[in-house]
Amino acid sequence: MSKINVSVDCVIFGFDDIEKKLKVLSIEKKVDPFSKKNKKRTQFAIPGDLIELEEDIDAAASRVLFSLTKLNKLYLKQFKAFGHPRRVQQEKDKEWLENFRSNPDERVITIAYVSIVRMEDYNPEASYFAQDVKWTNIEEIPELAFDHNQIVNEAVDFLRKEINHEVTSELLPRKFTLSQLQELYEIILNEKLDKRNFRKQIMSKGVVEKTNEKQKGVSHKPAELYKFNQQ
Amino acid sequence: MSKINVSVDCVIFGFDDIEKKLKVLSIEKKVDPFSKKNKKRTQFAIPGDLIELEEDIDAAASRVLFSLTKLNKLYLKQFKAFGHPRRVQQEKDKEWLENFRSNPDERVITIAYVSIVRMEDYNPEASYFAQDVKWTNIEEIPELAFDHNQIVNEAVDFLRKEINHEVTSELLPRKFTLSQLQELYEIILNEKLDKRNFRKQIMSKGVVEKTNEKQKGVSHKPAELYKFNQQ
């Protein structure tokens, strides 16, 4: 007998187009809904739960995300399994596990998923064992349950490494300026990019093209609008 | 109770510097070591096995690879978990499972790892439930156990997408010509590359540098030798 509990966890990045920030979605879990003395104690985590015995892992990720946040139809990409034998056996997680799991001492391997959305397009709502959901700047993430801080950190690295036109085309309006595109890269990568090099590299990849339109209603000289081409 | 069997599977790519081919390592499994009538029946698979209850998943990958092939100290990179609920429930796999598993009908989620080595540097040997190991050209892979064909195909895609100087520096001699480097890319990517563009791209990345030495003992005009720089 060496069967193991398997869960899924979802790192949902939100691009905040107003604050120009990259955020991550966390839930606030009730630690003990029945205890009077601990009434206010909560714990932050990324949305995750055990998968069911006959459930596909991608389907489990969608179900669990929906059950805790009401978010639906996101493209969730699997990025890594985390399996340290004692990853759920820290003191900070004990109380929650004892209240919510029938086997609180057992090992759990988790398969982590990542997604990135425009925050303004989605409106998460707490549900099930989440009592709140919130977006946090990625530099200001509090202590999370289990190894979720490590999972979020590795998801940030993954996002930065994988950033490409498929990611950015989800986050920009259909027509955009090259400055908007550069700003988006800078926010995700958290570094300033050289304008000339950036434009040279983007244009050499052949994924964006001119629309022959320009910005309207701006006080400065209107910039040319581009779009992603269909490939 | 929704605990699940978890395994690891290893896709080991071999770069064959003599045949100039990309190969993958498979094992031949005894299907039924005790049956007389089926004495010769075997099944191909990539090296994999269940992880132990208290074992880290990276450690399990190394242990399992060693137990079946005697390969040791490879850098194994986790690339994806495969978890279709019926992935081990095909007819072709039934006999082996019944002979080698105490719970042959149960679901198994597998976490797949990938590595690439110079074939000449390693000498795999069959062990444990493997009765043979062999390198096969990636275009000529036979039917494998479970969903191992899908795992190998996705590993090939992963390798092609991830190819970079870290991969290629493992596969070339310390000093090499740009033609050798280009040939290696062409073999892994399975496509011809334009010489001028290739050189421009490689040089613009700044990962290789001239050694100020040239090839020796060649009948054609000796080419300049390069090395990867230390970063």
Boltz contact constraints between the chains, C-beta under 6 A:
constraints:
  - contact:
      token1: [A, 2]
      token2: [B, 50]
      max_distance: 6.0
  - contact:
      token1: [A, 2]
      token2: [B, 52]
      max_distance: 6.0
  - contact:
      token1: [A, 2]
      token2: [B, 53]
      max_distance: 6.0
  - contact:
      token1: [A, 3]
      token2: [B, 3]
      max_distance: 6.0
  - contact:
      token1: [A, 3]
      token2: [B, 4]
      max_distance: 6.0
  - contact:
      token1: [A, 3]
      token2: [B, 5]
      max_distance: 6.0
  - contact:
      token1: [A, 4]
      token2: [B, 3]
      max_distance: 6.0
  - contact:
      token1: [A, 4]
      token2: [B, 6]
      max_distance: 6.0
  - contact:
      token1: [A, 5]
      token2: [B, 3]
      max_distance: 6.0
  - contact:
      token1: [A, 6]
      token2: [B, 4]
      max_distance: 6.0
  - contact:
      token1: [A, 6]
      token2: [B, 109]
      max_distance: 6.0
  - contact:
      token1: [A, 52]
      token2: [B, 2]
      max_distance: 6.0
  - contact:
      token1: [A, 53]
      token2: [B, 2]
      max_distance: 6.0
  - contact:
      token1: [A, 54]
      token2: [B, 85]
      max_distance: 6.0
  - contact:
      token1: [A, 57]
      token2: [B, 83]
      max_distance: 6.0
  - contact:
      token1: [A, 81]
      token2: [B, 81]
      max_distance: 6.0
  - contact:
      token1: [A, 81]
      token2: [B, 111]
      max_distance: 6.0
  - contact:
      token1: [A, 83]
      token2: [B, 57]
      max_distance: 6.0
  - contact:
      token1: [A, 85]
      token2: [B, 54]
      max_distance: 6.0
  - contact:
      token1: [A, 109]
      token2: [B, 6]
      max_distance: 6.0
  - contact:
      token1: [A, 111]
      token2: [B, 81]
      max_distance: 6.0
